[in-house]
Amino acid sequence: MEEWPQGSRTAFFVHPITRSPDHPITRSPDSGFTLFEVLISISLTGFVMLALLIGLRVANRAWRTGEARLRQVHAEAERNSFVVEQISSLVPYKVTSQDPHLVATLIVLQANAACLRFVTSYSSVFRSHSGLVLAEYGIVESQRGNLEVALRESQVGDSDTLFHRLVSSVTTDPETAVTVINYQPFVLRPSDMLLMAGLSDARFEYLDPHPDKDGRPVWRESWRSTDTAPYPAAIRLRWVRGSQEGEQIIPVRAKPLPPSPFGQ
């Protein structure tokens, strides 16, 4: 058995690190970590925590964006469903003015590219009430310069009040002797329901199933009701928002009014 040199055994236990060729430099279990190693560990832990924090923020932002888009999709689906139901529930309605300055009888339907007014049995405001509702859709310009589609609903009262709410004047075409109804302009009010916003273009169009010339159905920018064709076959809302284009076609189920027994 090899003898330890005198004094070497004491030196071996005094010094924590061995330097013999047979034993590589090792650390004593009681020596701990150096300051440099502690700083490296703290730095690595900080980088890991920073990466986790950034990942959580990105995931949270993506989740909120997805939720916002989902809510927008649901809101647009509900809006489209409501508009289809309300326009499809158009009710044939005719009013006669008792005002001597506005003598006329008209079918309640103003239909042009920027405004659509009609009487319906379906409402978002007066669902708990019985009776009919005057629905007024207007395409107006916002303060930002974009177009907005707004809806105004009001209960149908007596015929004279309804007539004055819709008509501003009544004239007669000197060439054809046809009565011309001039409607009140649609001016946006704070109480109106905003259906669409941020549009660069929007318009209503009306399907004529029986045009005069080639016999093919055509979409018109305005509709003038007559006794033989009081309503279009369908109403289309076309819109442009940024690079997106869309349209919504709603069939009109209303039938012509039966002739009055009093000849009106």
VENBEL-V882947 format. One record per helix or strand. SS is the DSSP state (2 for helix, 1 for strand). FROM is the first residue (numbers start at 0). TO is the last residue. If there is no record, write none. Layout:
[[SS;FROM;TO] [SS;FROM;TO]]
//
This chain:
[[2;7;13] [2;34;87] [1;89;89] [1;93;95] [1;104;106] [1;108;110] [1;114;119] [1;132;140] [1;146;154] [2;158;165] [1;166;171] [1;178;182] [1;192;198] [1;200;207] [1;217;219] [1;222;222] [1;233;240] [1;243;250]]
//
